[in-house]
Amino acid sequence: MDRSLRRFTGAGYDKGRPLLVQAAWFAVLNLLFVRWWFPARWRPALLRAFGARIGQRVLIRHRVRVHWPWRLEVGDDVWIGEGAWLLNLERITIGSDVCVSQEAFLCTGSHQRRSATFEFDNAPIRLESGAWVAARAAVLRGVTVGRGAVVGASAVARRDVGPGAVVTTGASA
């Protein structure tokens, strides 16, 4: 198939806020939110100011990137590790007592591979209470990580992970 990215339209995708709000968030994200010197205790409040629903006792380390705060819901007692990236073109819902470790990648965005114009194929992500997305793991669009489940270090969750299940990259040493 010949792909024509020039004809990409993004049809049907709504960013959820006006351009001015988007620009303000990107400025705040890059000038304050991701910086090591910006106090961790202020990050939840800053996300709330841009429309995120954030629970109590949420720890967000530095270099965490959140694409659209208004599409983020986080429960209580959640840890989000240094360098994690929440590419939430669609909603990301994180239950309570969840750990998203260092440099984990939660990606709600994708494209229709059979579309000549490579149109969006986005879907939300849900991390249920007690889940753990370990260091450098990825959770892809449309996936639910069940209660108490683990996506191990560097593993990729391409489909739902059942409650208590463990996804790893392969054989252990």
C-alpha positions in Angstrom: 0.0 0.0 0.0 1.2 3.5 -0.8 1.0 5.7 2.2 0.3 9.4 1.8 1.1 11.2 5.1 0.5 14.5 3.3 -3.3 13.6 3.2 -3.5 12.8 7.0 -6.5 14.6 8.4 -6.7 13.5 12.1 -10.5 13.2 11.4 -12.5 12.6 14.5 -9.8 13.5 17.0 -10.6 16.3 19.5 -7.8 17.5 21.7 -10.4 18.4 24.4 -9.3 22.0 25.0 -8.8 25.2 23.0 -5.4 25.9 21.4 -4.6 28.6 24.1 -5.0 26.0 26.9 -2.9 23.5 25.0 -0.1 26.0 24.5 -0.3 27.1 28.2 0.0 23.5 29.3 3.0 22.8 27.1 4.7 25.9 28.4 4.0 24.9 32.1 5.0 21.3 31.4 8.4 22.2 29.9 9.3 25.2 32.0 8.2 23.9 35.4 6.5 20.5 35.7 9.3 18.3 34.4 12.2 20.1 36.1 14.1 18.4 39.0 13.8 21.6 41.1 10.1 21.9 40.9 8.7 20.4 44.1 7.0 17.0 43.7 4.2 18.0 46.1 3.2 20.8 43.7 2.9 18.6 40.6 -0.6 17.1 41.5 -1.9 20.6 42.1 -0.6 21.8 38.8 -2.2 18.9 37.0 -5.5 19.6 38.8 -5.3 23.3 37.6 -5.3 21.9 34.0 -8.3 19.6 34.6 -6.7 16.3 35.8 -8.5 14.4 38.6 -5.7 13.5 41.1 -6.3 11.7 44.4 -4.5 12.1 47.7 -0.8 11.3 48.5 0.2 11.0 44.8 4.0 11.2 44.2 5.0 12.4 40.7 8.8 12.5 40.2 10.7 14.9 37.9 10.9 14.4 34.1 7.3 12.9 34.1 5.5 14.0 30.9 1.7 14.2 30.7 0.4 15.0 27.3 -3.1 16.3 28.2 -3.8 16.7 31.9 -7.6 17.0 31.3 -7.5 13.3 30.1 -5.9 12.0 33.3 -7.5 10.4 36.3 -5.3 9.2 39.2 -6.5 7.5 42.4 -4.9 7.7 45.9 -1.4 6.6 46.9 0.0 6.5 43.4 3.7 6.7 42.5 4.8 7.9 39.1 8.5 7.5 38.6 11.1 9.7 37.1 10.9 10.0 33.3 7.6 8.3 32.9 5.6 9.4 29.8 1.8 9.4 29.8 0.9 10.0 26.1 -2.8 10.4 26.8 -4.4 11.5 23.6 -7.3 9.6 25.2 -8.1 9.1 28.8 -5.7 7.3 31.1 -7.3 6.1 34.3 -4.9 5.0 37.1 -6.5 3.3 40.2 -5.2 3.6 43.8 -2.0 2.1 45.0 -0.5 1.9 41.5 3.2 2.2 40.7 4.2 3.5 37.3 8.0 3.1 37.4 10.9 5.0 35.9 10.6 5.7 32.2 7.5 3.7 31.8 5.4 4.6 28.7 1.6 4.7 28.7 0.6 5.3 25.0 -3.1 5.8 24.1 -2.3 6.8 20.6 -1.7 4.8 17.4 -2.6 4.9 13.7 -4.6 2.7 11.4 -1.9 0.8 9.7 -4.1 -0.1 6.7 -5.2 3.5 6.2 -3.4 5.2 3.2 -3.5 8.5 5.2 -2.4 6.8 8.5 -5.4 8.2 10.5 -5.6 7.9 14.2 -6.5 4.7 16.0 -6.5 5.8 19.7 -8.0 4.2 22.7 -7.9 4.8 26.5 -5.7 2.9 29.0 -6.8 1.8 32.5 -4.5 0.7 35.3 -6.6 -0.9 38.0 -5.8 -0.7 41.7 -2.6 -2.3 42.9 -1.1 -2.6 39.4 2.6 -2.1 38.7 4.1 -0.9 35.4 7.8 -1.5 36.0 10.8 0.4 34.7 10.8 1.1 30.9 7.6 -1.0 30.4 5.0 0.1 27.9 1.2 -0.1 28.0 -0.4 0.4 24.6 -3.7 1.8 23.5 -6.9 0.2 24.6 -5.2 -1.9 27.3 -6.5 -2.6 30.8 -3.9 -3.7 33.4 -5.9 -5.6 36.0 -6.0 -5.3 39.7 -2.6 -6.3 41.2 -1.2 -7.2 37.8 2.4 -6.5 36.8 3.9 -5.3 33.5 7.5 -6.2 34.1 10.6 -4.2 33.3 10.9 -3.4 29.5 7.8 -5.6 28.8 5.1 -4.4 26.4 1.4 -4.8 27.2 -0.3 -5.1 23.8 -3.6 -6.5 25.1 -5.4 -6.6 28.5 -3.5 -8.0 31.4 -5.8 -10.0 33.8 -5.9 -9.4 37.5 -2.8 -10.7 39.3 -1.1 -11.6 35.9 2.5 -10.9 35.1 3.8 -9.8 31.7 7.5 -10.2 31.1 9.9 -9.8 28.3 10.8 -13.5 28.1 12.8 -16.1 29.9 14.6 -15.1 33.1 18.3 -15.9 33.8 
